[in-house]
Amino acid sequence: MSVVIIGGNECMVCQYEKICKAYGCKAKVFAKERSGFKKKLGSPDLMILFTNTVSHKMVHSAVTEAKRNRIQIARAHSSSAAALTSVLENYCR
């Protein structure tokens, strides 16, 4: 299963990837909005939005891409490791 994480803390990117790997998921993490975001998004099975640490503009563009490509969206207010684990518990097992 492939996962795209949007938002979160830059210092926790490696930890997010390790948690996803433990659940058998391949992860891409976009902690900040960068140019070419839509092209780099790809076609994941699940998109996780950490809504507390991401701009409204980035959420809007991510949701638009998700709807266009029929990607499932999970939202978590907190960007902690526990929040990511909780989302993956619901969607990966």
N, C-alpha and C positions, 0 to 999 in steps of 0.2 A: 504494500500500500504506500502511495506517495502522499506526502503532506507538505503544505506550504504554510508557514507561520508568518503572519504579518503583524509587526509591532514587537513589543518586548524590549528588553534591555540588551544593549550591544555586548555587555560583559558576560551575558548568559547564553550567547549563541551556541557555544560548544556544549554547554549543559543541555540546551534544548535538543540538539542533535543526538546527544547520548541517550536522552530519555526516549526519543522517537525510535532510535535503533534498538533499545531494549524491548519495545513493543513490535518490532519487526517492520518499522516504517522508515522510508527514506525521506529525509526532510530538507527543505530549502527554507532559509530564514531571511526575511527582509525586515531588519530592525528599523531602517530608515528608508525613506522614499528616495530612489535613485532614478536616473534617466533610463529609459528602456524597461521599466518595471513590468509593463504588460507583456513585452516580448519574452522576458526571462521567467515569467510565471509558469508557462507550460500548461499541462493539463493534469493536475493532481487529482487524487480521489477525495481529498478533504482539504479545506482551507480553514485555518484557525486564526481568528482575529483577536488580538489582545487590545481591547477597546480603550483601555486607560492610557496607553502609551503610544497611540497612533493618531495622526491627524485625520480630521473629517474628510479631507480631500482624498487621502490614501484609502480610507475605508470605502468611500463612494466608488473610486475606480476599481478597487478589489471586488466589491459586491457586483458591480456592473459586469466585470469579466467573468465572475463566477456564474451569474445568471446566463450569460451568453454561452458559456461552455458547459452548463449544467453540472457545476461543481458544488458539492455539499459544503455548507458553511457552519462552523461552530464558533460561537463568540464567548470570550471569557473576559471579565472586567479586569481581573488581576493578571499580571504577567509573571507570576511565580512558577516555580517548578511544580508545585502541588496543583496549580490550576491546569497546567499542561497535562500532568498525569491524570487528572480527573477527566479531562476531555478525551484523552486517548483510551481510558478505561471504557468510556461509553461508546466509542466509535470503532475501536480496533479489536475488541474481544467479544 
